[in-house]
Amino acid sequence: MGLFRRGVIVKCLSWRSLWRSFFTTLCITVTAQASEPIQQAEAGAVIKLSPSIRIKNYRQAVPGLPMQRIASFIERHQVFTEEQLENSGYILSLEDNRIVAGLNDRVYVRGAGYSAVGSRYLLYRQEKAYQSRLFHPNQPNRMLGYEMRYIGTLELESQDNDIATMRVVKSKEEVRAKDIVTLQDLGVTPAIFYPNAPSRRVQGEIISMLEGIGFGGLYSVVAINLGEDHLLSPGNVLTISTQREQAKDARNSEQVALPLEETGYLMVFRTFPQVSYALVMEASKPIKVGDLLTVPDL
């Protein structure tokens, strides 16, 4: 819109940012300047004007991702494909045939590969399977991977063929036989996040609420059925929408699907081949499993 007052024309161009609650406005101010101080002009008088342009940010930039909300998920959660799970090392047995092990206890690992003595390994426990059937209602659920919960860290002491002796040097929970051992973190998480739209149009859904509750809201961590295979990367922002209940047409009793309702935004912070973890950055209604995800219209 434009504004003319006392010889000053102000033209503001605004656009929606990735989240409704934050936006940046670019103000281009054209100021009338005369060779003489501007005074009320007499009838028929001519005033020479010289425009000037000033550009400034009206509001601060979009705030960064609150790292304290996702720090534990960066360390404690991974997603393994079926192939990665089958090829991973695992706890074969515990020292003295114990049922569980803890800090400083020895464990025996099989299939973890070969590495130098003193190398650190991450220890995970298999949790839920991530599946999705979005857009394919008549097909079997598609396996996306398995959620892996961080249990602790092991240090390699010795190795005899494919059996390694390791010691528990960090423990979040009790260590058990069959826990998964891996030498590296398989996820992608940058040190700095830059909010941006995905590089291509994608559609997906929320497949899990990671904090173990049925509904989420602002700053909830969720798993989605989009990942690196869909060219998704940390920092990508997606719109969250929910499907309204069908309405019954009073004229012919037909059940009619209503338009989707936009309920918020999320930002991806950790990616795997077919699954990503994301943080809900805005929510006007409770967020739930099955909510749909699309690229925001900026």
C-alpha positions as CSV (number, residue, x, y, z in Angstrom):
1,M,0.0,0.0,0.0
2,G,1.1,3.6,-0.5
3,L,0.9,6.6,1.8
4,F,1.4,10.3,0.8
5,R,1.7,12.9,3.6
6,R,3.6,16.1,3.9
7,G,5.8,15.5,0.8
8,V,6.7,11.9,1.8
9,I,5.7,8.8,-0.1
10,V,6.2,5.5,1.8
11,K,5.8,2.2,-0.1
12,C,5.9,-1.0,2.0
13,L,6.3,-4.5,0.4
14,S,5.4,-7.3,2.8
15,W,5.5,-11.1,2.5
16,R,4.8,-14.0,4.7
17,S,7.8,-15.8,6.2
18,L,8.0,-19.4,6.9
19,W,6.0,-19.0,10.1
20,R,2.9,-16.8,10.5
21,S,4.1,-15.3,13.8
22,F,7.3,-14.0,12.3
23,F,7.8,-11.9,9.2
24,T,10.1,-9.4,7.7
25,T,8.9,-6.2,6.0
26,L,11.0,-4.4,3.5
27,C,10.2,-0.7,3.6
28,I,11.3,1.4,0.6
29,T,10.9,5.1,1.6
30,V,10.9,7.7,-1.1
31,T,11.4,11.1,0.5
32,A,10.6,14.4,-1.3
33,Q,13.5,16.7,-1.1
34,A,13.5,20.3,-2.4
35,S,16.4,22.7,-2.9
36,E,14.5,24.9,-0.4
37,P,12.9,23.8,2.9
38,I,9.5,22.4,2.1
39,Q,6.8,24.9,2.9
40,Q,3.2,25.1,2.0
41,A,3.2,25.9,-1.8
42,E,1.4,28.8,-3.2
43,A,-1.0,28.3,-6.0
44,G,0.9,27.7,-9.2
45,A,4.2,27.3,-7.5
46,V,6.6,24.5,-8.7
47,I,8.7,22.5,-6.2
48,K,11.6,20.3,-7.5
49,L,11.6,16.9,-5.8
50,S,14.6,14.4,-5.7
51,P,13.6,10.9,-4.5
52,S,15.9,8.8,-2.2
53,I,15.6,5.2,-1.2
54,R,16.3,3.6,2.2
55,I,15.9,-0.1,2.9
56,K,15.6,-1.5,6.4
57,N,14.4,-4.5,8.2
58,Y,11.2,-3.7,10.0
59,R,11.4,-6.7,12.4
60,Q,14.2,-9.0,13.5
61,A,15.0,-12.1,11.5
62,V,13.2,-15.4,12.2
63,P,14.6,-16.6,15.5
64,G,16.8,-19.7,15.6
65,L,15.8,-23.2,16.5
66,P,15.7,-23.7,20.3
67,M,18.5,-26.3,20.6
68,Q,17.5,-27.2,24.2
69,R,14.3,-28.7,22.8
70,I,16.1,-31.1,20.4
71,A,19.5,-31.8,22.0
72,S,18.4,-35.0,23.5
73,F,16.9,-36.3,20.3
74,I,20.0,-35.6,18.3
75,E,22.0,-37.9,20.6
76,R,19.4,-40.4,21.6
77,H,17.5,-41.3,18.5
78,Q,18.4,-42.8,15.2
79,V,16.5,-44.5,12.4
80,F,17.9,-47.7,10.9
81,T,16.7,-49.3,7.7
82,E,16.1,-53.0,7.7
83,E,19.4,-53.6,5.9
84,Q,21.3,-51.4,8.4
85,L,19.7,-53.2,11.3
86,E,20.6,-56.6,9.9
87,N,24.2,-55.6,9.2
88,S,24.8,-53.9,12.6
89,G,26.8,-55.4,15.5
90,Y,25.0,-56.4,18.7
91,I,25.5,-57.4,22.3
92,L,26.2,-61.2,22.3
93,S,26.5,-61.6,26.1
94,L,27.3,-59.8,29.3
95,E,30.2,-60.4,31.7
96,D,29.5,-63.3,34.1
97,N,26.3,-64.2,32.2
98,R,24.5,-61.3,33.8
99,I,21.1,-60.3,32.6
100,V,21.9,-56.6,32.5
101,A,25.0,-54.5,32.6
102,G,25.8,-50.9,33.7
103,L,28.6,-48.4,33.8
104,N,32.1,-49.9,33.7
105,D,30.8,-53.4,33.1
106,R,32.3,-55.6,30.3
107,V,30.2,-56.8,27.4
108,Y,30.9,-59.0,24.4
109,V,29.9,-57.8,21.0
110,R,29.5,-59.6,17.7
111,G,29.6,-58.2,14.2
112,A,30.6,-54.7,15.0
113,G,33.5,-54.7,12.5
114,Y,37.2,-53.9,13.1
115,S,38.5,-50.8,14.7
116,A,41.5,-49.6,16.8
117,V,41.5,-50.4,20.5
118,G,40.0,-47.5,22.4
119,S,37.4,-46.7,19.7
120,R,34.0,-45.6,21.0
121,Y,30.8,-47.3,19.8
122,L,27.2,-46.1,20.2
123,L,24.7,-48.5,21.8
124,Y,21.0,-48.5,20.7
125,R,17.9,-50.5,21.4
126,Q,15.3,-51.2,18.7
127,E,12.0,-49.5,19.3
128,K,8.9,-49.0,17.1
129,A,8.8,-49.7,13.3
130,Y,8.0,-46.6,11.2
131,Q,5.4,-47.4,8.5
132,S,3.4,-45.3,6.1
133,R,0.6,-45.9,3.7
134,L,-0.2,-42.3,2.8
135,F,-1.6,-41.9,-0.7
136,H,-1.7,-45.7,-1.1
137,P,-4.7,-46.7,1.0
138,N,-5.2,-50.0,-0.8
139,Q,-1.5,-51.2,-0.5
140,P,0.2,-52.7,2.5
141,N,2.0,-50.4,4.9
142,R,5.4,-49.3,3.6
143,M,8.3,-50.0,5.9
144,L,10.4,-46.8,6.4
145,G,12.8,-47.9,9.2
146,Y,13.1,-48.6,12.9
147,E,13.4,-46.1,15.7
148,M,16.6,-46.7,17.7
149,R,16.8,-45.3,21.2
150,Y,20.2,-44.4,22.6
151,I,21.3,-46.6,25.5
152,G,25.0,-45.7,26.1
153,T,28.5,-45.7,24.8
154,L,31.1,-48.6,24.7
155,E,34.9,-48.6,24.4
156,L,36.7,-51.3,22.6
157,E,39.3,-53.2,24.8
158,S,40.2,-56.2,22.6
159,Q,39.0,-58.2,19.6
160,D,39.2,-61.8,18.7
161,N,38.0,-62.4,15.1
162,D,34.4,-61.0,15.1
163,I,34.0,-61.1,18.9
164,A,34.9,-57.8,20.6
165,T,35.3,-57.2,24.3
166,M,34.1,-53.7,25.2
167,R,33.4,-51.7,28.4
168,V,30.4,-49.6,29.1
169,V,31.8,-46.0,29.5
170,K,28.5,-44.2,29.4
171,S,25.0,-45.5,30.3
172,K,21.6,-43.9,30.0
173,E,19.8,-47.2,30.7
174,E,20.7,-50.8,31.6
175,V,22.5,-52.7,28.8
176,R,21.0,-55.9,27.6
177,A,21.8,-58.7,25.2
178,K,20.8,-58.0,21.5
179,D,21.2,-54.2,22.0
180,I,22.6,-52.8,18.7
181,V,26.2,-51.5,18.4
182,T,27.3,-49.0,15.8
183,L,30.5,-47.1,15.2
184,Q,28.9,-44.0,13.8
185,D,25.8,-41.8,13.9
186,L,23.8,-42.4,10.8
187,G,21.7,-39.2,11.0
188,V,22.4,-35.8,9.5
189,T,22.2,-32.8,11.8
190,P,24.0,-29.6,11.1
191,A,25.5,-27.3,13.8
192,I,23.5,-24.3,12.5
193,F,20.0,-24.3,11.0
194,Y,18.8,-22.0,8.2
195,P,15.0,-22.1,7.8
196,N,14.1,-22.7,4.1
197,A,11.6,-24.4,1.9
198,P,12.4,-27.8,0.5
199,S,14.1,-27.9,-2.9
200,R,11.0,-29.6,-4.5
201,R,7.3,-30.1,-3.9
202,V,6.8,-32.9,-1.4
203,Q,3.8,-34.4,0.4
204,G,4.1,-36.4,3.6
205,E,2.6,-37.0,7.0
206,I,3.5,-37.2,10.7
207,I,4.0,-40.8,11.6
208,S,5.0,-40.6,15.3
209,M,5.0,-38.3,18.3
210,L,8.4,-38.9,19.8
211,E,7.5,-37.8,23.3
212,G,5.1,-40.7,23.7
213,I,1.8,-38.7,23.8
214,G,-1.2,-38.8,21.4
215,F,-1.2,-35.1,20.6
216,G,1.5,-32.4,20.4
217,G,1.8,-28.7,20.1
218,L,4.4,-26.0,20.1
219,Y,8.0,-27.5,20.3
220,S,6.8,-31.1,20.1
221,V,9.2,-33.4,18.3
222,V,7.7,-35.6,15.6
223,A,8.8,-38.2,13.1
224,I,7.7,-37.7,9.5
225,N,7.7,-40.0,6.4
226,L,10.0,-37.8,4.3
227,G,13.8,-37.9,4.3
228,E,17.0,-37.7,2.3
229,D,15.5,-39.8,-0.5
230,H,12.9,-37.0,-1.0
231,L,15.7,-34.4,-1.0
232,L,14.7,-33.2,2.4
233,S,17.4,-31.5,4.5
234,P,17.8,-30.0,8.0
235,G,16.2,-26.5,8.1
236,N,13.4,-27.4,5.7
237,V,10.0,-26.0,6.8
238,L,6.7,-27.7,6.1
239,T,3.1,-26.7,6.6
240,I,1.0,-29.0,8.9
241,S,-2.6,-29.6,7.9
242,T,-5.4,-31.7,9.3
243,Q,-8.3,-33.4,7.5
244,R,-11.6,-32.0,8.7
245,E,-14.4,-34.5,9.4
246,Q,-16.7,-35.2,6.5
247,A,-20.0,-33.3,6.2
248,K,-23.3,-34.9,5.4
249,D,-25.1,-33.2,2.5
250,A,-28.6,-32.5,3.8
251,R,-30.1,-32.8,0.3
252,N,-28.9,-36.2,-0.7
253,S,-27.2,-37.6,2.5
254,E,-23.9,-37.8,0.7
255,Q,-20.7,-37.6,2.8
256,V,-18.6,-34.8,1.5
257,A,-14.9,-34.3,2.2
258,L,-14.1,-30.8,3.5
259,P,-11.0,-28.8,2.6
260,L,-7.8,-29.4,4.7
261,E,-7.3,-27.1,7.7
262,E,-3.8,-25.5,8.1
263,T,-2.8,-25.9,11.7
264,G,0.9,-25.0,11.9
265,Y,4.5,-25.3,10.7
266,L,7.4,-27.6,11.6
267,M,11.1,-27.5,10.8
268,V,13.2,-30.6,10.0
269,F,16.3,-30.9,12.2
270,R,17.6,-34.5,11.6
271,T,17.3,-36.6,8.5
272,F,17.6,-40.3,7.5
273,P,16.9,-41.9,4.1
274,Q,13.1,-42.2,4.5
275,V,12.3,-40.6,7.9
276,S,13.1,-37.2,9.5
277,Y,12.7,-35.7,12.9
278,A,11.2,-32.3,13.1
279,L,10.2,-29.6,15.6
280,V,6.7,-28.1,15.6
281,M,7.4,-24.3,15.4
282,E,3.7,-23.2,15.4
283,A,0.5,-24.9,16.2
284,S,-3.0,-23.4,16.2
285,K,-4.6,-26.8,17.1
286,P,-3.3,-30.0,18.6
287,I,-0.9,-31.8,16.3
288,K,-1.4,-35.6,15.8
289,V,-0.2,-38.6,13.9
290,G,-1.6,-38.6,10.4
291,D,-1.5,-34.8,9.9
292,L,-0.5,-34.0,6.4
293,L,2.6,-32.1,5.4
294,T,3.2,-29.9,2.3
295,V,5.6,-27.2,1.2
296,P,4.5,-23.8,2.5
297,D,3.2,-21.1,0.2
298,L,5.5,-18.1,0.8
